[in-house]
Amino acid sequence: MAFNFGGAAGNSSLSGTGFGAATTTSASTGFGFGSGNTGAFGGFGATTTAGTGSSFSFSTPANAGASLFGNTQNKGFGFSSALGASAGTGFSALGGAGLGFGGFTGITGIQPQTQQGGVFSQQASHSSQLYNTASALSAPSVLNDERDSILARWNQLQAFWGAGKGYFSSSAPPVEFSQENPFCRFKAVGYSCVPGVKDEDGLVALALSKRESDVRAQQQHLVESLHKVLGGVPTLSVNVEGVRALPDDQTEVIVYLVERSPNGTSKRVPASTLYSFMEQMNVKNQLQQLSVFMTVSRTALTPAQLKQLLQNPPAGVDPIIWEQAKVDNPDPEKLIPVPMVGFRELLRRLKIQDQMSKQHQTRVDVLIKQEVQRKSGYAIQLDEEHLRVQLETIQSELNAPTQFKGRLNELMSQIRMQNHFGAVRSEERYRVDADLLREIKQHLKHQQEGLSHLISVIKDDLDDIRTVEDGLQDSAHGRSKLS
């Protein structure tokens, strides 16, 4: 991980820990399982009526400029939230250039502006914001006296922390300091795995504000409810690719849509098409009733998109830190740098890492059980026999009295003695015996007396030297008069 605590940069492999910084997760909109509200996703079993215009067909969506199938505009693509597959990116917002941390909000967010006036106005607004920020941090003119210097230091503190308002002029509104501002110190750069799923695979991840156990128990009802939300077309079927737990009692469900043609063939609906349909406002409202608070299209980045993403540092990230993060990337072919802003994102990534570690351990335990069952009843194989001989040899060496066992016992006894003496010394290090204290005082007194006697001897010698010098001067003066 590359850190930015005051401008330093470093690297890590997958997870982000130290600081500088951290990132945020989006809040979830949920409902209760078993809710009896009309149109709500009660226990995954309640009837959900599709709204007008929500049928999944060849009709043009409300917020799209082309037909539903084959629509490649507003494609959503993003990273997986799994740590092994995607280093804990999850569903949090990345910010900057319209990109999403757990899923990019759309190609339109990274495409250049098509209106010339919009480009110039955006650049002018950005320049004005930078000027106001610089004025608030260096030379505010609110009180027009020495108190403005105190205000500047306070604004600097707020900018470093990433919260507050910076007043810089009595006639202009203050600037808002957020954690995305370039001066915020609580930032770091981690790495996430680049997804390798194609758009043709049609995978879309749904984030639900429900526990994994509840989602798995009502998985079939969830599929049926999603099918109704997508219009209930008989030629379309909703399939679940996987279910995975997320931190804070949330769950990720990966689904894909299969379209069957009259001649018996079937194909998956592209992920961009399904994602665009789910992003319509009326469909999104129905998905929120199903406890879905975010949708992410699982599609890989094209080389051009990946290049543009790497060339443009995210909002608030220093270009030097971003370049250093790209240099420190442990595997540029599989990992991509992502910023972390705020301690909340750091905590979220740590939770995801811990959760993924537990899931990996669970899978290993399952594999062990399967291997034990598979090998039960079989005779010992040659490699197992070699392993048994090696283990027995190691155990015999450890148990031999004159070998490692005796040395280990001796080391253990020494460690116990050191711990005991250390504890005794730690308790008595501030205590001095009274007799020893008197001896130390007597010794210091003798030393002081010796020094005093030496000083008196030196003073007497100096007086004698002065007397000799005076006598020499008087004799020299007398000889000069006689001559």
C-alpha positions as a printed NumPy array, in Angstrom:
array([[  0.   ,   0.   ,   0.   ],
       [  1.206,   3.492,  -0.762],
       [  0.654,   5.858,   2.176],
       [  0.136,   9.604,   2.138],
       [  0.559,  10.755,   5.726],
       [  2.097,  14.098,   5.117],
       [  3.218,  13.193,   1.617],
       [  5.049,   9.888,   2.061],
       [  4.452,   6.978,  -0.272],
       [  4.916,   3.259,   0.213],
       [  3.346,   0.04 ,  -0.965],
       [  1.497,  -3.028,   0.126],
       [  0.245,  -6.041,  -1.66 ],
       [ -3.489,  -6.105,  -1.236],
       [ -4.742,  -4.661,   1.936],
       [ -4.394,  -1.165,   3.287],
       [ -3.351,  -0.677,   6.868],
       [ -1.232,   2.227,   8.05 ],
       [ -1.868,   5.919,   7.592],
       [ -2.36 ,   8.43 ,   6.109],
       [ -6.051,   7.612,   5.165],
       [ -9.096,   5.421,   4.548],
       [-12.353,   5.17 ,   2.287],
       [-16.15 ,   4.993,   2.77 ],
       [-18.987,   2.591,   2.144],
       [-22.438,   3.599,   1.039],
       [-25.336,   3.34 ,   3.412],
       [-27.931,   0.701,   2.776],
       [-31.664,   1.096,   2.415],
       [-33.375,  -1.935,   3.859],
       [-36.727,  -3.356,   4.877],
       [-37.799,  -6.102,   7.191],
       [-38.056,  -9.694,   6.071],
       [-41.62 , -10.812,   6.359],
       [-42.945,  -7.283,   5.897],
       [-46.565,  -7.182,   4.91 ],
       [-46.425,  -3.886,   3.051],
       [-47.833,  -3.971,  -0.434],
       [-45.071,  -3.995,  -2.999],
       [-42.394,  -4.634,  -0.41 ],
       [-40.081,  -7.589,  -0.522],
       [-41.465,  -9.221,   2.576],
       [-39.489, -12.316,   3.418],
       [-38.677, -12.644,  -0.27 ],
       [-42.178, -14.013,  -0.543],
       [-44.422, -10.993,  -0.868],
       [-45.911, -10.169,  -4.223],
       [-44.106,  -7.364,  -5.994],
       [-45.96 ,  -5.485,  -8.698],
       [-43.79 ,  -4.139, -11.491],
       [-44.178,  -0.462, -12.137],
       [-45.037,   1.058, -15.437],
       [-42.199,   0.959, -17.881],
       [-40.239,  -1.641, -15.898],
       [-40.756,  -4.587, -18.247],
       [-37.461,  -5.976, -19.473],
       [-37.967,  -5.809, -23.227],
       [-36.678,  -4.165, -26.359],
       [-38.331,  -0.889, -25.394],
       [-36.138,   2.119, -24.797],
       [-35.37 ,   2.717, -21.112],
       [-36.266,   6.02 , -19.595],
       [-32.663,   7.086, -19.058],
       [-30.997,   5.479, -22.018],
       [-30.575,   6.772, -25.516],
       [-30.779,   3.443, -27.343],
       [-32.731,   0.198, -27.211],
       [-32.303,  -1.995, -24.164],
       [-30.581,  -4.923, -25.837],
       [-27.371,  -4.075, -27.566],
       [-27.116,  -0.821, -25.657],
       [-23.485,  -0.187, -24.904],
       [-23.844,   3.366, -23.577],
       [-23.722,   4.07 , -19.881],
       [-21.979,   0.773, -19.332],
       [-21.28 ,   0.064, -15.687],
       [-18.14 ,  -1.789, -14.921],
       [-16.369,  -2.318, -11.647],
       [-14.243,  -4.397,  -9.374],
       [-15.406,  -7.335,  -7.381],
       [-15.616,  -6.784,  -3.672],
       [-13.918, -10.062,  -2.773],
       [-10.448,  -9.793,  -1.296],
       [ -9.053, -12.697,  -3.235],
       [-10.701, -11.588,  -6.439],
       [-10.694,  -7.936,  -5.694],
       [ -8.751,  -6.843,  -2.601],
       [-11.722,  -5.612,  -0.675],
       [-13.033,  -2.957,  -3.025],
       [-16.648,  -3.61 ,  -2.127],
       [-19.282,  -1.066,  -3.113],
       [-17.846,   2.194,  -1.804],
       [-17.581,   5.316,  -3.907],
       [-14.202,   6.247,  -5.275],
       [-14.914,   9.739,  -6.489],
       [-13.016,  11.73 ,  -9.037],
       [-13.628,  11.758, -12.77 ],
       [-17.   ,  10.114, -12.291],
       [-15.498,   6.74 , -11.449],
       [-16.775,   4.285,  -8.877],
       [-14.581,   2.404,  -6.394],
       [-16.766,  -0.655,  -6.178],
       [-18.164,  -0.112,  -9.65 ],
       [-17.742,   2.718, -12.073],
       [-20.827,   4.785, -12.511],
       [-20.589,   4.782, -16.266],
       [-18.432,   5.4  , -19.281],
       [-19.98 ,   8.829, -19.588],
       [-18.227,   9.737, -16.355],
       [-14.776,   9.347, -17.905],
       [-15.531,  10.581, -21.393],
       [-14.613,  14.207, -22.207],
       [-17.297,  16.864, -22.189],
       [-19.089,  17.25 , -25.492],
       [-20.125,  20.845, -24.925],
       [-17.334,  23.346, -25.252],
       [-18.94 ,  25.802, -22.872],
       [-19.215,  23.138, -20.189],
       [-15.489,  22.444, -20.356],
       [-14.528,  26.098, -19.948],
       [-17.02 ,  26.697, -17.154],
       [-15.786,  23.58 , -15.329],
       [-12.161,  24.7  , -15.637],
       [-13.032,  28.202, -14.439],
       [-14.921,  26.817, -11.443],
       [-12.017,  24.515, -10.581],
       [ -9.526,  27.385, -10.786],
       [-11.742,  29.561,  -8.604],
       [-12.025,  26.79 ,  -6.032],
       [ -8.257,  26.362,  -5.91 ],
       [ -7.758,  30.109,  -5.529],
       [-10.271,  30.321,  -2.684],
       [ -8.679,  27.336,  -0.961],
       [ -5.207,  28.844,  -1.283],
       [ -6.493,  32.151,   0.105],
       [ -8.087,  30.422,   3.084],
       [ -4.886,  28.536,   3.892],
       [ -2.342,  31.294,   3.319],
       [ -3.789,  34.815,   3.394],
       [ -7.38 ,  35.155,   4.612],
       [ -8.684,  38.725,   4.856],
       [-11.688,  38.46 ,   7.138],
       [-10.683,  40.647,  10.098],
       [ -7.817,  42.55 ,   8.432],
       [ -5.545,  42.348,  11.466],
       [ -3.173,  39.902,  13.146],
       [ -6.085,  37.552,  13.873],
       [ -6.159,  36.551,  10.206],
       [ -2.902,  34.659,  10.722],
       [ -4.569,  32.607,  13.471],
       [ -7.51 ,  31.985,  11.145],
       [ -5.116,  30.781,   8.427],
       [ -3.593,  28.243,  10.793],
       [ -7.04 ,  27.061,  11.804],
       [ -7.998,  26.652,   8.146],
       [ -4.823,  24.653,   7.57 ],
       [ -5.719,  22.333,  10.431],
       [ -9.214,  21.823,   9.006],
       [ -7.809,  21.129,   5.547],
       [ -5.345,  18.575,   6.936],
       [ -8.141,  16.859,   8.843],
       [-10.55 ,  17.033,   5.911],
       [-13.572,  18.632,   7.578],
       [-14.887,  22.098,   8.281],
       [-15.274,  25.463,   6.586],
       [-12.478,  27.82 ,   5.629],
       [-13.331,  31.506,   5.871],
       [-11.064,  33.685,   3.745],
       [-13.07 ,  36.831,   2.916],
       [-15.796,  38.873,   4.548],
       [-17.598,  39.211,   1.22 ],
       [-17.408,  35.612,  -0.012],
       [-18.758,  32.321,   1.332],
       [-16.275,  29.947,   2.976],
       [-14.758,  26.967,   1.203],
       [-15.849,  23.509,   2.282],
       [-13.024,  21.208,   3.37 ],
       [-13.699,  17.539,   2.66 ],
       [-11.444,  14.502,   2.8  ],
       [-11.073,  14.72 ,  -0.98 ],
       [ -9.26 ,  18.056,  -0.8  ],
       [ -5.577,  17.858,  -1.854],
       [ -4.315,  18.893,   1.603],
       [ -6.07 ,  16.16 ,   3.596],
       [ -3.466,  13.929,   5.239],
       [ -5.663,  10.886,   5.912],
       [ -5.218,   9.224,   2.548],
       [ -3.547,   6.093,   1.295],
       [ -3.396,   4.045,  -1.885],
       [ -4.128,   0.323,  -1.94 ],
       [ -4.588,  -2.199,  -4.707],
       [ -7.568,  -4.103,  -6.066],
       [ -7.728,  -6.955,  -8.514],
       [ -8.728,  -6.071, -12.058],
       [-11.831,  -8.106, -12.942],
       [-11.489, -10.555, -15.783],
       [-15.199, -11.083, -16.425],
       [-16.471, -10.14 , -19.89 ],
       [-19.545,  -8.106, -20.631],
       [-21.005, -11.122, -22.454],
       [-21.012, -13.09 , -19.19 ],
       [-23.782, -10.797, -17.969],
       [-22.803, -10.752, -14.29 ],
       [-24.301,  -8.   , -12.137],
       [-23.698,  -7.8  ,  -8.382],
       [-26.507,  -6.745,  -6.069],
       [-25.683,  -5.508,  -2.567],
       [-28.43 ,  -6.315,  -0.058],
       [-28.735,  -5.024,   3.486],
       [-29.518,  -8.507,   4.814],
       [-27.523, -11.29 ,   6.38 ],
       [-26.13 , -14.008,   4.177],
       [-28.05 , -16.725,   6.023],
       [-31.366, -14.905,   5.48 ],
       [-30.62 , -14.353,   1.805],
       [-29.688, -18.002,   1.234],
       [-32.806, -19.198,   3.04 ],
       [-35.022, -17.106,   0.751],
       [-32.919, -17.308,  -2.415],
       [-35.688, -18.769,  -4.59 ],
       [-38.137, -16.052,  -3.523],
       [-35.479, -13.466,  -4.305],
       [-35.1  , -14.869,  -7.833],
       [-38.851, -14.802,  -8.383],
       [-39.136, -11.234,  -7.091],
       [-36.278, -10.067,  -9.325],
       [-37.975, -11.706, -12.294],
       [-41.14 ,  -9.728, -11.558],
       [-39.162,  -6.509, -11.21 ],
       [-37.596,  -7.181, -14.62 ],
       [-41.041,  -7.398, -16.171],
       [-41.925, -11.063, -15.7  ],
       [-41.17 , -11.883, -19.361],
       [-41.514, -15.669, -19.851],
       [-38.495, -15.845, -22.176],
       [-36.203, -14.384, -19.486],
       [-34.922, -16.233, -16.444],
       [-32.92 , -14.905, -13.477],
       [-30.015, -17.046, -12.285],
       [-27.811, -16.668,  -9.214],
       [-24.079, -17.008,  -9.816],
       [-23.043, -16.723,  -6.176],
       [-23.876, -15.362,  -2.742],
       [-21.226, -13.877,  -0.483],
       [-21.334, -12.145,   2.889],
       [-20.221,  -8.53 ,   3.24 ],
       [-19.292,  -6.62 ,   6.405],
       [-21.962,  -5.011,   8.578],
       [-24.528,  -7.789,   7.971],
       [-24.745,  -7.153,   4.242],
       [-24.739,  -9.643,   1.391],
       [-23.595,  -9.621,  -2.211],
       [-25.658, -11.602,  -4.721],
       [-24.301, -12.037,  -8.257],
       [-27.008, -12.657, -10.844],
       [-27.249, -12.998, -14.61 ],
       [-30.173, -13.014, -17.013],
       [-30.738, -15.676, -19.68 ],
       [-32.896, -14.967, -22.729],
       [-34.459, -17.911, -24.56 ],
       [-35.381, -17.555, -28.225],
       [-38.333, -19.334, -29.916],
       [-35.984, -21.709, -31.769],
       [-34.725, -23.125, -28.459],
       [-31.377, -21.342, -28.223],
       [-30.485, -19.188, -25.247],
       [-27.94 , -16.533, -24.455],
       [-27.012, -14.317, -21.564],
       [-28.078, -10.7  , -21.539],
       [-24.928,  -8.493, -21.506],
       [-24.03 ,  -7.07 , -18.128],
       [-24.085,  -3.512, -19.449],
       [-27.64 ,  -3.947, -20.693],
       [-28.908,  -5.452, -17.444],
       [-27.084,  -2.836, -15.404],
       [-28.52 ,   0.026, -17.469],
       [-32.022,  -1.336, -17.001],
       [-31.571,  -1.686, -13.231],
       [-30.279,   1.886, -12.999],
       [-33.613,   3.307, -14.198],
       [-35.261,   5.258, -11.426],
       [-38.489,   3.244, -11.307],
       [-36.597,  -0.067, -11.357],
       [-34.127,   1.156,  -8.755],
       [-37.004,   2.078,  -6.443],
       [-38.403,  -1.441,  -6.736],
       [-34.977,  -2.927,  -6.09 ],
       [-34.712,  -0.827,  -2.934],
       [-37.913,  -2.471,  -1.756],
       [-36.076,  -5.766,  -2.194],
       [-33.362,  -4.421,   0.155],
       [-30.965,  -3.82 ,  -2.752],
       [-29.018,  -0.639,  -2.06 ],
       [-26.436,  -0.87 ,  -4.87 ],
       [-25.909,  -2.587,  -8.217],
       [-22.518,  -3.145,  -9.82 ],
       [-21.792,  -4.472, -13.285],
       [-19.042,  -7.082, -13.262],
       [-17.19 ,  -6.319, -16.472],
       [-13.51 ,  -6.   , -17.199],
       [-11.886,  -2.742, -18.193],
       [-10.831,  -2.23 , -21.762],
       [ -7.157,  -1.296, -22.295],
       [ -8.171,   2.252, -23.18 ],
       [-10.311,   2.635, -20.057],
       [ -7.592,   1.159, -17.861],
       [ -4.998,   3.493, -19.365],
       [ -7.176,   6.534, -18.855],
       [ -7.923,   5.505, -15.277],
       [ -4.226,   5.163, -14.454],
       [ -3.276,   8.414, -16.147],
       [ -5.777,  10.534, -14.19 ],
       [ -5.196,  10.631, -10.411],
       [ -8.445,  10.494,  -8.398],
       [ -9.781,  13.627,  -6.759],
       [ -7.651,  14.778,  -3.856],
       [ -4.751,  12.378,  -4.535],
       [ -1.387,  13.966,  -5.227],
       [ -0.116,  13.069,  -8.726],
       [  3.307,  12.215,  -7.279],
       [  1.741,   9.749,  -4.821],
       [ -0.362,   8.26 ,  -7.614],
       [  2.698,   7.777,  -9.83 ],
       [  4.605,   6.201,  -6.949],
       [  1.684,   3.844,  -6.309],
       [  1.796,   2.716,  -9.937],
       [  5.536,   2.113,  -9.668],
       [  5.102,   0.114,  -6.427],
       [  2.306,  -2.037,  -7.868],
       [  3.352,  -5.626,  -7.02 ],
       [  1.498,  -7.076, -10.04 ],
       [  0.504,  -4.485, -12.664],
       [ -1.137,  -7.147, -14.815],
       [ -3.644,  -8.13 , -12.107],
       [ -3.775,  -5.248,  -9.632],
       [ -4.78 ,  -1.64 , -10.005],
       [ -4.159,   1.173,  -7.468],
       [ -7.209,   2.566,  -5.713],
       [ -7.283,   5.421,  -3.182],
       [ -8.505,   5.087,   0.389],
       [ -9.762,   8.25 ,   2.031],
       [-10.734,   8.362,   5.691],
       [-10.458,   5.908,   8.557],
       [-13.876,   4.466,   7.809],
       [-12.685,   2.998,   4.524],
       [ -9.575,   1.627,   6.194],
       [-11.754,  -0.101,   8.792],
       [-14.044,  -1.429,   6.058],
       [-11.14 ,  -2.942,   4.139],
       [ -9.804,  -4.539,   7.304],
       [-13.229,  -6.06 ,   7.966],
       [-13.365,  -7.417,   4.425],
       [ -9.873,  -8.855,   4.738],
       [-10.742, -10.558,   8.016],
       [-13.974, -11.878,   6.552],
       [-12.274, -13.235,   3.453],
       [ -9.618, -14.908,   5.588],
       [-12.352, -16.681,   7.521],
       [-14.029, -17.756,   4.292],
       [-10.755, -19.119,   2.934],
       [-10.19 , -21.027,   6.175],
       [-13.719, -22.436,   5.921],
       [-13.037, -23.653,   2.383],
       [ -9.798, -25.266,   3.525],
       [-11.636, -27.057,   6.34 ],
       [-14.179, -28.37 ,   3.841],
       [-11.379, -29.622,   1.561],
       [ -9.763, -31.389,   4.516],
       [-13.011, -33.154,   5.372],
       [-13.502, -34.215,   1.761],
       [ -9.961, -35.509,   1.526],
       [-10.356, -37.488,   4.727],
       [-13.575, -39.035,   3.46 ],
       [-12.053, -39.766,   0.078],
       [ -9.042, -41.525,   1.584],
       [-10.988, -43.491,   4.17 ],
       [-10.743, -47.265,   3.566],
       [ -7.726, -47.001,   1.246],
       [ -4.368, -48.513,   2.055],
       [ -1.432, -46.243,   2.827],
       [  0.108, -44.967,  -0.375],
       [  3.8  , -44.543,  -1.084],
       [  3.919, -40.778,  -0.55 ],
       [  1.932, -41.128,   2.669],
       [  4.376, -43.769,   3.884],
       [  7.298, -41.412,   3.226],
       [  5.52 , -38.675,   5.105],
       [  4.843, -40.998,   8.057],
       [  8.51 , -42.023,   8.23 ],
       [  9.615, -38.368,   8.188],
       [  7.198, -37.433,  10.958],
       [  8.274, -40.382,  13.117],
       [ 11.933, -39.431,  12.624],
       [ 11.293, -35.864,  13.693],
       [  9.306, -37.013,  16.717],
       [ 12.039, -39.445,  17.821],
       [ 14.665, -36.714,  17.549],
       [ 12.562, -34.366,  19.636],
       [ 11.937, -37.035,  22.292],
       [ 15.59 , -38.144,  22.551],
       [ 16.932, -37.135,  26.023],
       [ 20.307, -35.995,  24.682],
       [ 18.961, -34.272,  21.618],
       [ 16.497, -31.451,  21.165],
       [ 14.218, -32.379,  24.04 ],
       [ 16.933, -31.783,  26.641],
       [ 17.909, -28.508,  24.998],
       [ 14.316, -27.388,  24.856],
       [ 13.833, -28.183,  28.554],
       [ 16.999, -26.265,  29.419],
       [ 15.878, -23.272,  27.377],
       [ 12.457, -23.353,  28.999],
       [ 13.999, -23.395,  32.497],
       [ 16.277, -20.481,  31.619],
       [ 13.352, -18.498,  30.251],
       [ 11.376, -19.125,  33.454],
       [ 14.335, -18.013,  35.601],
       [ 14.848, -14.884,  33.528],
       [ 11.186, -14.032,  33.762],
       [ 11.29 , -14.556,  37.537],
       [ 14.423, -12.466,  38.074],
       [ 13.125,  -9.862,  35.664],
       [  9.913,  -9.589,  37.631],
       [ 11.871,  -9.316,  40.898],
       [ 14.161,  -6.656,  39.452],
       [ 11.24 ,  -4.733,  38.051],
       [  9.635,  -4.694,  41.488],
       [ 12.833,  -3.714,  43.378],
       [ 14.569,  -1.423,  40.914],
       [ 13.452,   1.682,  42.832],
       [ 14.357,   0.339,  46.308],
       [ 17.815,   0.935,  47.892],
       [ 19.071,  -0.761,  51.04 ],
       [ 19.521,   1.656,  53.974],
       [ 23.07 ,   0.49 ,  54.81 ],
       [ 24.081,   0.759,  51.168],
       [ 22.577,   4.224,  51.015],
       [ 24.655,   5.312,  54.064],
       [ 27.803,   3.92 ,  52.453],
       [ 27.092,   5.819,  49.251],
       [ 26.544,   9.042,  51.2  ],
       [ 29.776,   8.512,  53.182],
       [ 31.721,   7.865,  49.99 ],
       [ 30.332,  10.976,  48.338],
       [ 31.144,  12.979,  51.482],
       [ 34.754,  11.816,  51.368],
       [ 34.972,  12.708,  47.722],
       [ 33.586,  16.152,  48.466],
       [ 36.086,  16.674,  51.29 ],
       [ 38.933,  15.581,  49.031],
       [ 37.856,  18.045,  46.37 ],
       [ 37.601,  20.836,  48.943],
       [ 41.106,  20.095,  50.246],
       [ 42.467,  20.033,  46.7  ],
       [ 40.832,  23.387,  45.968],
       [ 42.383,  24.924,  49.103],
       [ 45.826,  23.615,  48.138],
       [ 45.468,  25.094,  44.673],
       [ 44.432,  28.454,  46.168],
       [ 47.478,  28.467,  48.492],
       [ 49.744,  27.658,  45.575],
       [ 48.218,  30.484,  43.566],
       [ 48.848,  32.903,  46.458],
       [ 52.482,  31.778,  46.65 ],
       [ 52.874,  32.23 ,  42.905],
       [ 51.472,  35.778,  43.124],
       [ 53.92 ,  36.574,  46.   ],
       [ 56.848,  35.316,  43.924],
       [ 55.682,  37.359,  40.924],
       [ 55.406,  40.508,  43.066],
       [ 58.893,  39.948,  44.497],
       [ 60.365,  39.511,  41.056],
       [ 58.728,  42.708,  39.84 ],
       [ 60.009,  44.694,  42.874],
       [ 63.6  ,  43.424,  42.411],
       [ 63.521,  44.272,  38.697],
       [ 62.281,  47.793,  39.506],
       [ 65.049,  48.323,  42.107],
       [ 67.8  ,  47.29 ,  39.692],
       [ 66.466,  49.709,  37.111],
       [ 66.79 ,  52.609,  39.615],
       [ 70.341,  51.693,  40.556],
       [ 71.376,  51.642,  36.961]])
